[in-house]
Amino acid sequence: VGGGCSWTGPLGDVEAHLGSSCGFEPVECTRSEDCECGCGCELLVARRDLERHVATECEHRPMPCPHCRGDICFGSLDDHAEDCEEKVEECVHEGCSAVTKIGDAHAHYDVCEFQTLACPCPGCETTALRRDMDAHMAAFGLKHVEKLIARDAEHARQMQELEARTRQEVGVAVFEWRVA
């Protein structure tokens, strides 16, 4: 028949042989439509190799994700496993031992006690771990208030200078500035 097949028989039986028993006949992979990714395998393999192909070689054979245990096409398993919502990871902040699902990591980072934060007070250049920020705010609260008062006084002085320059340039307008 060709392709390595040694079958011999009546010419009228060739089609029956090729259609059911020839191990060298190219056949479509049985995973042509049952793949979870929806694309399916389009390979033609020798009938004698089909079982091995389907079980161990087919890129579209289902494999369990190590994180969610869902059946994923072998060919896309690495990409899926990398981004799987059930994958766990350690917190990126030094000193934190929290382990969270990748989908929950940002919620943890929003409250992680080991995240380094900048002091929210304008002019204060201190950075501290989230767990230490309350102590910083308590210890330097008066200094922060003094900085804010000085900043507001500087803004008021700048506004007065601007008003004076505007009066000189315009000559008539009177402005009244109020700092709230």
C-alpha angles and dihedrals in degrees: 000000000000138000092078098309114136097192117138127186145111114327090236090062096054095092092048090049093049093044098053119005113024108113091201097054111112110241132181117258111258089230090069093119111007098077117122091226089061098231100090130196116297098185124126111215133178109272090238090058097043098094092050092044093051094045102041114003110039113108087213098055111121117254126180116250108239089226110038096018090225119143109260129177109264090232093058099033096102093052092045094046091051092056101027111140089223094056112114126218137179119251112267094222114101112248096021116114097187117135116199139170110266089244091056098043096098091052088054093047089055090063104024109138090211097057114114112235133187116235108261093221111105110246095019109113096189120130122193141161113276089246090058099041095088090054090049091050091049094046096046100030093113092047089050091052090048090051091050092049091049091049092050091048090051090050090050090050091050091049091052091051090049091049092050092049091047092051090051092049098041096029098202114045120102118203128195115201123194123188111211 
